Amino acid sequence: MNDQTVKEFDYKDEMIDEKIIAQQEAIENEIAREQKLLGSLVKVDSLLSEYALEDTIYRSKINQLSNSFDLIRKTRGDGNCFFRAFGFRYFETIMGKPDEIKKLKDLANKICSDLNQLGYNSFTVDDFKDVFIEELDKLADKSDITLLEEIFNNSGSSDYIVVFLRLIVSAYLQSNAEFYLAFIENFQSMKEFCSHEVEPMYKESDHIHIIALTNALNVPVGIIYLDRTDQTEATPHNFPENSNPNIFILYRPGHYDIIYKKN
């Protein structure tokens, strides 16, 4: 193969890469146009419309689920859905409660110090922390769901909150690396794992992210697994185990939405 042929192949590869990138961007833009970062409240049984009548496994589990949970708030499926869902619901539970807001702000400042000690640039980390705290301050003295929806549907503030929640997970895992390193594969260090699987936007979340976030914030969460397993009902799993959470998130393979328990 001569040099000219190699150049032609390289050029073709570049063209293919550009087309793939353009296609991915087009798909992402289409999703952004069609789905808000965070949706309005709808009934749990509205999920039935997403499954064919013949899909008895999912439909039966949704009917069972609606006996205990009545409302759902969908998130955009962009890889940030767990962090965005958790962040919104956590803020929702503490807005209008100045003492709870102050406690979270104090913790945010401590986590920034932890990240600095781990070698992170303080200017970069502080940018995300400052937005996190600014949005909390707006909610300290009032319980305003419309304002909260605006905060989480504004990509600027919403994404900064997501990034800071990711940094909280990273700081916790690296500070407890000796224990958690046993639960990850294909990475030589916890810092490497966090830089590839935790901190980047659009990276999907797994058990280790949920465990770290709930432990770091000392806020339990119930994950309701709605999938095609042979159980007759959606399967609940509390993090930590034996906790009594007020925050519930519905998991369907590859995606998380907020779900609200009946009063």
Secondary structure as UniProt FT lines:
FT   HELIX           3..34
FT   STRAND          38..43
FT   HELIX           44..50
FT   TURN            53..54
FT   HELIX           56..65
FT   TURN            66..68
FT   STRAND          69..75
FT   HELIX           81..94
FT   TURN            95..96
FT   HELIX           98..117
FT   TURN            118..119
FT   HELIX           122..138
FT   TURN            139..141
FT   HELIX           145..153
FT   HELIX           155..175
FT   HELIX           177..180
FT   HELIX           181..183
FT   HELIX           190..197
FT   TURN            201..202
FT   HELIX           207..217
FT   STRAND          221..225
FT   STRAND          235..239
FT   TURN            241..242
FT   STRAND          247..252
FT   TURN            253..254
FT   STRAND          255..261
//
